[in-house]
Amino acid sequence: MSAGPVGRPIIRWTSGSGWQLASILHYFEQNAHRMRYGTYRRRGYFIGSGAIESAGKQTAAARIKGPGMRWNVADLNAPLVLRCVF
């Protein structure tokens, strides 16, 4: 993989030690089949996490920032966990 289209930019990008480079290359070798971003874009898939993160933030904010709501950390954890699950 180190001479392939994924490996070449990684080798130029990293200045870490040999084991760090080997670890990074191993990760990309094992996950290259998940990184077909051109195909995903053509199919209209989201490839960033921004839409998901925004939805989560807005969903949680809608639950905890309602009119007149006051929360402390201990009381806030349970509804946030439930909101994340459902």
Backbone torsions as a table, in degrees:
resi	resn	phi	psi	omega
1	MET	NA	-27.4	-173.1
2	SER	-62.1	-21.9	178.4
3	ALA	-98.0	-2.2	-176.2
4	GLY	-83.9	-178.9	-176.2
5	PRO	-64.9	-25.6	177.6
6	VAL	-86.2	-40.5	-174.7
7	GLY	-68.7	-38.5	-177.1
8	ARG	-57.9	-50.6	179.0
9	PRO	-63.9	-32.2	179.8
10	ILE	-66.4	-42.8	179.9
11	ILE	-62.7	-40.4	177.7
12	ARG	-69.4	-34.5	-173.7
13	TRP	-74.2	-42.5	-173.0
14	THR	-85.7	143.2	173.2
15	SER	-121.8	16.7	-177.5
16	GLY	-75.3	179.8	179.5
17	SER	-71.7	171.2	-177.7
18	GLY	-58.0	-40.8	-178.7
19	TRP	-69.3	-32.4	177.1
20	GLN	-66.6	-43.6	177.9
21	LEU	-62.9	-43.5	178.7
22	ALA	-61.6	-39.6	179.6
23	SER	-65.3	-43.3	179.3
24	ILE	-65.1	-46.0	179.2
25	LEU	-62.4	-40.3	178.3
26	HIS	-60.6	-44.2	178.4
27	TYR	-57.5	-47.9	-178.5
28	PHE	-67.8	-36.0	177.1
29	GLU	-62.6	-42.4	-177.9
30	GLN	-73.9	-22.3	-173.9
31	ASN	-118.8	9.3	-177.7
32	ALA	-58.1	-34.5	-179.7
33	HIS	-65.9	-16.6	177.8
34	ARG	-93.7	-3.1	-172.5
35	MET	-110.6	40.1	179.0
36	ARG	-92.3	67.1	-171.5
37	TYR	-64.9	-34.0	176.6
38	GLY	-61.5	-44.3	177.6
39	THR	-62.9	-44.7	-179.0
40	TYR	-62.9	-41.5	178.4
41	ARG	-62.8	-44.8	179.5
42	ARG	-60.8	-31.5	179.2
43	ARG	-84.6	-3.0	177.1
44	GLY	84.0	15.6	179.8
45	TYR	-78.6	148.8	170.5
46	PHE	-76.2	134.1	177.3
47	ILE	-113.1	-7.1	174.9
48	GLY	-100.7	166.9	-179.6
49	SER	-96.9	0.1	-175.3
50	GLY	-57.9	-43.8	-179.1
51	ALA	-64.6	-41.3	179.7
52	ILE	-68.3	-45.0	179.7
53	GLU	-62.6	-40.1	179.1
54	SER	-64.6	-42.6	179.0
55	ALA	-62.8	-42.7	178.5
56	GLY	-63.7	-42.1	179.8
57	LYS	-63.8	-44.7	-178.2
58	GLN	-69.8	-36.5	178.5
59	THR	-64.9	-46.8	179.0
60	ALA	-65.6	-42.0	-178.9
61	ALA	-63.4	-38.6	179.3
62	ALA	-62.9	-34.6	-178.7
63	ARG	-76.2	-39.5	-171.8
64	ILE	-98.5	-12.3	-177.2
65	LYS	-112.5	30.1	178.8
66	GLY	-68.1	165.4	-179.0
67	PRO	-58.9	129.5	175.9
68	GLY	76.5	3.2	-177.9
69	MET	-82.7	135.8	175.6
70	ARG	-129.7	131.9	-176.1
71	TRP	-130.9	150.7	165.4
72	ASN	-117.2	166.8	-172.4
73	VAL	-59.0	-44.5	-177.5
74	ALA	-61.2	-40.1	-178.5
75	ASP	-80.6	-20.3	-175.2
76	LEU	-82.0	-27.6	-175.2
77	ASN	-60.9	-44.2	-176.7
78	ALA	-61.2	-51.1	178.8
79	PRO	-64.6	-31.8	178.1
80	LEU	-68.8	-39.6	176.8
81	VAL	-62.3	-45.6	178.6
82	LEU	-62.1	-40.0	-179.6
83	ARG	-65.5	-37.4	178.9
84	CYS	-68.7	-34.8	-179.2
85	VAL	-74.3	-41.6	-176.7
86	PHE	-107.5	NA	NA
